[in-house]
């Protein structure tokens, strides 16, 4: 009798289960498996979009130089600097001095741009860095490029030209170096 009662109970449970299935929409195990990933994607989609948007904003800010060193003092720059180097760059400072003693003043620009090299890479280098690098560009009075340095050897926080047309560079720590024009660019004096 007890066995029969247990069987009746089991049958009753199956019957209840059968009623529940009949009342709810038919979902096969295969269908449920197919729906689950789509449901998960729908749940995390807003987070994915927010992360993508944040990444895009951060990339744009980085590309525009938002994460350059804080010690940089952005000075008012000779407006010809942007004309001389129209590609995207961030101009830190500029000065004019007769570096080559020919009686006309060169425009000297201290700037940050993506890459270690100016317009052309040296033949031994295939790749340039995408990060911002500090450069010194020198233009003649009529804005023809005279010298476009690859990345400066040490960061330049400030600079000045003396009455001899030499350029004094100062690192953020205050270390000074003096540079003089020779025919092929600036030469370190000490
Ligand atoms: Ca000159």
py3Dmol code that shows the C-alpha trace and the ligand (Angstrom):
import py3Dmol

protein = """\
ATOM      1  CA  UNK A   1       0.000   0.000   0.000  1.00  0.00           C
ATOM      2  CA  UNK A   2       2.780   2.333   0.897  1.00  0.00           C
ATOM      3  CA  UNK A   3       4.425   1.600  -2.471  1.00  0.00           C
ATOM      4  CA  UNK A   4       1.191   2.330  -4.283  1.00  0.00           C
ATOM      5  CA  UNK A   5       0.791   5.558  -2.334  1.00  0.00           C
ATOM      6  CA  UNK A   6       4.291   6.647  -3.281  1.00  0.00           C
ATOM      7  CA  UNK A   7       3.578   5.909  -6.939  1.00  0.00           C
ATOM      8  CA  UNK A   8       0.354   7.881  -6.784  1.00  0.00           C
ATOM      9  CA  UNK A   9       2.265  10.801  -5.247  1.00  0.00           C
ATOM     10  CA  UNK A  10       4.896  10.688  -8.000  1.00  0.00           C
ATOM     11  CA  UNK A  11       2.157  10.490 -10.609  1.00  0.00           C
ATOM     12  CA  UNK A  12       0.462  13.447  -9.034  1.00  0.00           C
ATOM     13  CA  UNK A  13       3.711  15.439  -9.174  1.00  0.00           C
ATOM     14  CA  UNK A  14       4.188  14.560 -12.860  1.00  0.00           C
ATOM     15  CA  UNK A  15       0.616  15.587 -13.504  1.00  0.00           C
ATOM     16  CA  UNK A  16       1.190  18.923 -11.779  1.00  0.00           C
ATOM     17  CA  UNK A  17       4.374  19.426 -13.779  1.00  0.00           C
ATOM     18  CA  UNK A  18       2.469  18.619 -16.936  1.00  0.00           C
ATOM     19  CA  UNK A  19      -0.181  21.215 -16.092  1.00  0.00           C
ATOM     20  CA  UNK A  20       2.485  23.865 -15.430  1.00  0.00           C
ATOM     21  CA  UNK A  21       4.103  23.177 -18.829  1.00  0.00           C
ATOM     22  CA  UNK A  22       0.756  23.412 -20.506  1.00  0.00           C
ATOM     23  CA  UNK A  23      -0.001  26.757 -18.856  1.00  0.00           C
ATOM     24  CA  UNK A  24       3.325  28.395 -19.714  1.00  0.00           C
ATOM     25  CA  UNK A  25       4.651  29.070 -23.250  1.00  0.00           C
ATOM     26  CA  UNK A  26       6.440  26.116 -24.685  1.00  0.00           C
ATOM     27  CA  UNK A  27      10.190  26.548 -24.333  1.00  0.00           C
ATOM     28  CA  UNK A  28      12.320  23.681 -25.452  1.00  0.00           C
ATOM     29  CA  UNK A  29      15.714  23.228 -23.747  1.00  0.00           C
ATOM     30  CA  UNK A  30      17.386  24.112 -27.059  1.00  0.00           C
ATOM     31  CA  UNK A  31      15.361  27.322 -27.289  1.00  0.00           C
ATOM     32  CA  UNK A  32      16.250  28.339 -23.734  1.00  0.00           C
ATOM     33  CA  UNK A  33      19.920  27.765 -24.450  1.00  0.00           C
ATOM     34  CA  UNK A  34      19.676  29.958 -27.526  1.00  0.00           C
ATOM     35  CA  UNK A  35      17.912  32.739 -25.620  1.00  0.00           C
ATOM     36  CA  UNK A  36      20.285  32.872 -22.674  1.00  0.00           C
ATOM     37  CA  UNK A  37      23.331  34.490 -24.424  1.00  0.00           C
ATOM     38  CA  UNK A  38      21.137  37.103 -26.078  1.00  0.00           C
ATOM     39  CA  UNK A  39      19.646  37.965 -22.698  1.00  0.00           C
ATOM     40  CA  UNK A  40      23.103  38.275 -21.159  1.00  0.00           C
ATOM     41  CA  UNK A  41      24.294  40.548 -23.978  1.00  0.00           C
ATOM     42  CA  UNK A  42      21.201  42.683 -23.543  1.00  0.00           C
ATOM     43  CA  UNK A  43      22.002  43.038 -19.855  1.00  0.00           C
ATOM     44  CA  UNK A  44      25.661  44.017 -20.321  1.00  0.00           C
ATOM     45  CA  UNK A  45      25.130  46.072 -23.494  1.00  0.00           C
ATOM     46  CA  UNK A  46      24.716  49.407 -21.630  1.00  0.00           C
ATOM     47  CA  UNK A  47      27.921  48.720 -19.683  1.00  0.00           C
ATOM     48  CA  UNK A  48      29.746  47.834 -22.910  1.00  0.00           C
ATOM     49  CA  UNK A  49      28.542  51.002 -24.615  1.00  0.00           C
ATOM     50  CA  UNK A  50      29.518  53.113 -21.579  1.00  0.00           C
ATOM     51  CA  UNK A  51      32.997  51.529 -21.539  1.00  0.00           C
ATOM     52  CA  UNK A  52      33.411  52.133 -25.289  1.00  0.00           C
ATOM     53  CA  UNK A  53      32.313  55.753 -24.902  1.00  0.00           C
ATOM     54  CA  UNK A  54      34.696  56.286 -21.983  1.00  0.00           C
ATOM     55  CA  UNK A  55      37.548  54.723 -23.980  1.00  0.00           C
ATOM     56  CA  UNK A  56      36.772  57.008 -26.936  1.00  0.00           C
ATOM     57  CA  UNK A  57      36.700  60.102 -24.706  1.00  0.00           C
ATOM     58  CA  UNK A  58      39.992  59.129 -23.032  1.00  0.00           C
ATOM     59  CA  UNK A  59      41.615  58.417 -26.402  1.00  0.00           C
ATOM     60  CA  UNK A  60      40.468  61.759 -27.797  1.00  0.00           C
ATOM     61  CA  UNK A  61      41.732  63.556 -24.671  1.00  0.00           C
ATOM     62  CA  UNK A  62      45.073  61.746 -24.916  1.00  0.00           C
ATOM     63  CA  UNK A  63      45.319  62.518 -28.635  1.00  0.00           C
ATOM     64  CA  UNK A  64      44.743  66.191 -27.922  1.00  0.00           C
ATOM     65  CA  UNK A  65      47.472  66.187 -25.287  1.00  0.00           C
ATOM     66  CA  UNK A  66      45.355  66.183 -22.137  1.00  0.00           C
ATOM     67  CA  UNK A  67      47.810  63.893 -20.334  1.00  0.00           C
ATOM     68  CA  UNK A  68      51.029  65.790 -21.032  1.00  0.00           C
ATOM     69  CA  UNK A  69      53.271  66.550 -18.020  1.00  0.00           C
ATOM     70  CA  UNK A  70      51.879  69.050 -15.550  1.00  0.00           C
ATOM     71  CA  UNK A  71      55.124  71.007 -15.338  1.00  0.00           C
ATOM     72  CA  UNK A  72      54.577  72.379 -18.828  1.00  0.00           C
ATOM     73  CA  UNK A  73      53.789  76.090 -18.893  1.00  0.00           C
ATOM     74  CA  UNK A  74      51.857  76.868 -22.046  1.00  0.00           C
ATOM     75  CA  UNK A  75      52.985  80.308 -23.144  1.00  0.00           C
ATOM     76  CA  UNK A  76      51.492  82.596 -25.714  1.00  0.00           C
ATOM     77  CA  UNK A  77      53.134  81.540 -28.937  1.00  0.00           C
ATOM     78  CA  UNK A  78      53.962  83.518 -32.066  1.00  0.00           C
ATOM     79  CA  UNK A  79      50.919  83.026 -34.268  1.00  0.00           C
ATOM     80  CA  UNK A  80      53.185  82.120 -37.192  1.00  0.00           C
ATOM     81  CA  UNK A  81      54.026  78.860 -35.383  1.00  0.00           C
ATOM     82  CA  UNK A  82      50.704  77.236 -36.316  1.00  0.00           C
ATOM     83  CA  UNK A  83      51.089  78.555 -39.842  1.00  0.00           C
ATOM     84  CA  UNK A  84      54.576  77.109 -40.103  1.00  0.00           C
ATOM     85  CA  UNK A  85      53.559  73.725 -38.745  1.00  0.00           C
ATOM     86  CA  UNK A  86      49.888  73.362 -39.586  1.00  0.00           C
ATOM     87  CA  UNK A  87      49.523  69.734 -38.567  1.00  0.00           C
ATOM     88  CA  UNK A  88      48.179  69.024 -35.145  1.00  0.00           C
ATOM     89  CA  UNK A  89      50.685  69.966 -32.471  1.00  0.00           C
ATOM     90  CA  UNK A  90      50.673  71.665 -29.094  1.00  0.00           C
ATOM     91  CA  UNK A  91      52.883  74.721 -29.011  1.00  0.00           C
ATOM     92  CA  UNK A  92      54.592  75.278 -25.684  1.00  0.00           C
ATOM     93  CA  UNK A  93      56.645  78.377 -26.429  1.00  0.00           C
ATOM     94  CA  UNK A  94      58.336  80.330 -29.205  1.00  0.00           C
ATOM     95  CA  UNK A  95      61.083  82.890 -29.516  1.00  0.00           C
ATOM     96  CA  UNK A  96      62.874  84.791 -32.244  1.00  0.00           C
ATOM     97  CA  UNK A  97      66.635  85.188 -32.484  1.00  0.00           C
ATOM     98  CA  UNK A  98      69.269  85.593 -35.154  1.00  0.00           C
ATOM     99  CA  UNK A  99      70.784  82.174 -34.647  1.00  0.00           C
ATOM    100  CA  UNK A 100      72.973  82.161 -37.756  1.00  0.00           C
ATOM    101  CA  UNK A 101      74.021  85.829 -37.555  1.00  0.00           C
ATOM    102  CA  UNK A 102      72.799  86.710 -41.025  1.00  0.00           C
ATOM    103  CA  UNK A 103      70.897  89.788 -39.868  1.00  0.00           C
ATOM    104  CA  UNK A 104      67.418  88.220 -39.893  1.00  0.00           C
ATOM    105  CA  UNK A 105      65.639  86.564 -36.998  1.00  0.00           C
ATOM    106  CA  UNK A 106      64.614  82.932 -37.078  1.00  0.00           C
ATOM    107  CA  UNK A 107      61.393  81.720 -35.523  1.00  0.00           C
ATOM    108  CA  UNK A 108      62.159  78.993 -32.974  1.00  0.00           C
ATOM    109  CA  UNK A 109      59.253  76.917 -31.736  1.00  0.00           C
ATOM    110  CA  UNK A 110      59.085  74.543 -28.791  1.00  0.00           C
ATOM    111  CA  UNK A 111      56.249  72.118 -29.391  1.00  0.00           C
ATOM    112  CA  UNK A 112      54.806  68.708 -28.642  1.00  0.00           C
ATOM    113  CA  UNK A 113      53.628  66.423 -31.357  1.00  0.00           C
ATOM    114  CA  UNK A 114      52.946  62.737 -31.851  1.00  0.00           C
ATOM    115  CA  UNK A 115      56.099  60.920 -32.823  1.00  0.00           C
ATOM    116  CA  UNK A 116      59.817  61.279 -32.340  1.00  0.00           C
ATOM    117  CA  UNK A 117      60.452  62.485 -35.869  1.00  0.00           C
ATOM    118  CA  UNK A 118      59.216  65.436 -37.862  1.00  0.00           C
ATOM    119  CA  UNK A 119      57.962  64.860 -41.394  1.00  0.00           C
ATOM    120  CA  UNK A 120      60.393  62.128 -42.371  1.00  0.00           C
ATOM    121  CA  UNK A 121      61.759  59.185 -40.452  1.00  0.00           C
ATOM    122  CA  UNK A 122      65.417  58.255 -40.805  1.00  0.00           C
ATOM    123  CA  UNK A 123      65.964  55.317 -43.149  1.00  0.00           C
ATOM    124  CA  UNK A 124      66.998  53.007 -40.298  1.00  0.00           C
ATOM    125  CA  UNK A 125      63.680  53.452 -38.510  1.00  0.00           C
ATOM    126  CA  UNK A 126      60.483  51.828 -39.707  1.00  0.00           C
ATOM    127  CA  UNK A 127      58.228  52.817 -36.864  1.00  0.00           C
ATOM    128  CA  UNK A 128      57.723  55.974 -34.904  1.00  0.00           C
ATOM    129  CA  UNK A 129      56.180  56.205 -31.475  1.00  0.00           C
ATOM    130  CA  UNK A 130      52.540  57.351 -31.289  1.00  0.00           C
ATOM    131  CA  UNK A 131      53.097  59.200 -28.022  1.00  0.00           C
ATOM    132  CA  UNK A 132      53.707  62.938 -27.622  1.00  0.00           C
ATOM    133  CA  UNK A 133      57.345  64.019 -27.930  1.00  0.00           C
ATOM    134  CA  UNK A 134      58.822  67.461 -27.382  1.00  0.00           C
ATOM    135  CA  UNK A 135      60.601  69.092 -30.349  1.00  0.00           C
ATOM    136  CA  UNK A 136      62.382  72.283 -31.357  1.00  0.00           C
ATOM    137  CA  UNK A 137      61.626  73.545 -34.866  1.00  0.00           C
ATOM    138  CA  UNK A 138      63.490  76.425 -36.454  1.00  0.00           C
ATOM    139  CA  UNK A 139      62.136  78.474 -39.352  1.00  0.00           C
ATOM    140  CA  UNK A 140      63.646  81.261 -41.397  1.00  0.00           C
ATOM    141  CA  UNK A 141      62.027  84.668 -41.358  1.00  0.00           C
ATOM    142  CA  UNK A 142      59.867  83.689 -44.347  1.00  0.00           C
ATOM    143  CA  UNK A 143      58.777  80.507 -42.491  1.00  0.00           C
ATOM    144  CA  UNK A 144      60.870  78.039 -44.458  1.00  0.00           C
ATOM    145  CA  UNK A 145      61.936  75.090 -42.273  1.00  0.00           C
ATOM    146  CA  UNK A 146      65.591  75.371 -41.311  1.00  0.00           C
ATOM    147  CA  UNK A 147      65.798  72.608 -38.728  1.00  0.00           C
ATOM    148  CA  UNK A 148      63.220  70.287 -37.252  1.00  0.00           C
ATOM    149  CA  UNK A 149      64.645  68.334 -34.379  1.00  0.00           C
ATOM    150  CA  UNK A 150      63.729  64.814 -33.538  1.00  0.00           C
ATOM    151  CA  UNK A 151      62.727  64.478 -29.879  1.00  0.00           C
ATOM    152  CA  UNK A 152      64.739  66.751 -27.593  1.00  0.00           C
ATOM    153  CA  UNK A 153      67.341  64.854 -25.531  1.00  0.00           C
ATOM    154  CA  UNK A 154      66.007  66.204 -22.211  1.00  0.00           C
ATOM    155  CA  UNK A 155      62.647  67.788 -21.388  1.00  0.00           C
ATOM    156  CA  UNK A 156      62.565  71.558 -21.739  1.00  0.00           C
ATOM    157  CA  UNK A 157      60.534  73.450 -19.164  1.00  0.00           C
ATOM    158  CA  UNK A 158      61.698  76.907 -20.245  1.00  0.00           C
ATOM    159  CA  UNK A 159      64.214  78.505 -22.543  1.00  0.00           C
ATOM    160  CA  UNK A 160      65.716  81.803 -23.636  1.00  0.00           C
ATOM    161  CA  UNK A 161      67.976  83.212 -26.321  1.00  0.00           C
ATOM    162  CA  UNK A 162      70.963  85.379 -25.433  1.00  0.00           C
ATOM    163  CA  UNK A 163      72.474  88.314 -27.326  1.00  0.00           C
ATOM    164  CA  UNK A 164      74.831  85.942 -29.182  1.00  0.00           C
ATOM    165  CA  UNK A 165      71.989  83.955 -30.717  1.00  0.00           C
ATOM    166  CA  UNK A 166      72.586  80.989 -28.431  1.00  0.00           C
ATOM    167  CA  UNK A 167      69.671  79.147 -26.902  1.00  0.00           C
ATOM    168  CA  UNK A 168      69.603  78.216 -23.221  1.00  0.00           C
ATOM    169  CA  UNK A 169      67.405  75.255 -22.339  1.00  0.00           C
ATOM    170  CA  UNK A 170      66.274  74.472 -18.786  1.00  0.00           C
ATOM    171  CA  UNK A 171      64.893  71.143 -17.647  1.00  0.00           C
ATOM    172  CA  UNK A 172      62.032  71.017 -15.118  1.00  0.00           C
ATOM    173  CA  UNK A 173      64.736  70.436 -12.454  1.00  0.00           C
ATOM    174  CA  UNK A 174      66.550  73.624 -13.505  1.00  0.00           C
ATOM    175  CA  UNK A 175      69.509  72.020 -15.292  1.00  0.00           C
ATOM    176  CA  UNK A 176      70.783  74.284 -18.052  1.00  0.00           C
ATOM    177  CA  UNK A 177      72.293  73.451 -21.422  1.00  0.00           C
ATOM    178  CA  UNK A 178      73.491  75.931 -24.055  1.00  0.00           C
ATOM    179  CA  UNK A 179      73.027  75.359 -27.772  1.00  0.00           C
ATOM    180  CA  UNK A 180      74.457  77.173 -30.763  1.00  0.00           C
ATOM    181  CA  UNK A 181      73.528  77.106 -34.414  1.00  0.00           C
ATOM    182  CA  UNK A 182      75.850  75.440 -36.852  1.00  0.00           C
ATOM    183  CA  UNK A 183      75.101  74.753 -40.475  1.00  0.00           C
ATOM    184  CA  UNK A 184      73.137  71.618 -39.757  1.00  0.00           C
ATOM    185  CA  UNK A 185      71.200  72.538 -36.659  1.00  0.00           C
ATOM    186  CA  UNK A 186      71.768  73.239 -32.993  1.00  0.00           C
ATOM    187  CA  UNK A 187      75.019  72.103 -31.450  1.00  0.00           C
ATOM    188  CA  UNK A 188      75.465  71.529 -27.755  1.00  0.00           C
ATOM    189  CA  UNK A 189      78.027  73.865 -26.224  1.00  0.00           C
ATOM    190  CA  UNK A 190      77.680  72.673 -22.676  1.00  0.00           C
TER     191      UNK A 190
END
"""
ligand_1 = """\
1
CA
Ca 69.242 84.595 -39.001
"""
view = py3Dmol.view(width=600, height=400)
view.addModel(protein, "pdb")
view.setStyle({"model": 0}, {"cartoon": {"style": "trace"}})
view.addModel(ligand_1, "xyz")
view.setStyle({"model": 1}, {"stick": {}})
view.zoomTo()
view.show()
